[in-house]
Amino acid sequence: MGLTNILAMDGGNGIVTADLLQKLEDVNHNRYLNRADLFVGTSAGGINSLFLASQDNPTDALQHILEFWTNVNRSILGGLSAAESRSGRKRQSRPMPYCRWLRRLTRCHRRHLS
C-alpha cells in the first residue's frame, strides 16, 4: 500500500488559506493540489476542503473559494481582502449580527455549490 497525501487546512480566515494555495499552485505549475489524495480541515479549512474535493481538478475550485470568502468577508468585515487579513489592518465597519451573517453565509454557500 502506497503513501496517502493529505492536505489539512486550519480554521481562521479561509481566504488567507485559499490565497496561499493559489500561490503554491502558481509556483508548482498547477500540480500541488492534484497530488493530494484527501482534503481535510477544521472550520474554514473544512469549507475549503469541501470546495476542493467537489472538483475533478482541485485547482479549478480555487477561484470559487476566493469568491466565496470574498463575499463572506464583505458581509462580515466590510470587504477585507486576503492581504489585509494577513496584515492585521483594522476594519472600518462594524461586524453584522451573527444570525444575519449566518443567513448570508448559507446563501453564498448554496449559490457556489449549485
Stockholm file with secondary structure:
# STOCKHOLM 1.0

chainA/1-114         MGLTNILAMDGGNGIVTADLLQKLEDVNHNRYLNRADLFVGTSAGGINSLFLASQDNPTDALQHILEFWTNVNRSILGGLSAAESRSGRKRQSRPMPYCRWLRRLTRCHRRHLS
#=GR chainA/1-114 SS CCCCCEEEECSSCHHHHHHHHHHHHHHTTTCTGGGCSEEEESTHHHHHHHHHHTSSSHHHHHHHHHHHHHHHHHHHHSSCCHHHHHHTCCCSSCCCCHHHHHHHHHHHHHHHHC
#=GC SS_cons         CCCCCEEEECSSCHHHHHHHHHHHHHHTTTCTGGGCSEEEESTHHHHHHHHHHTSSSHHHHHHHHHHHHHHHHHHHHSSCCHHHHHHTCCCSSCCCCHHHHHHHHHHHHHHHHC
//
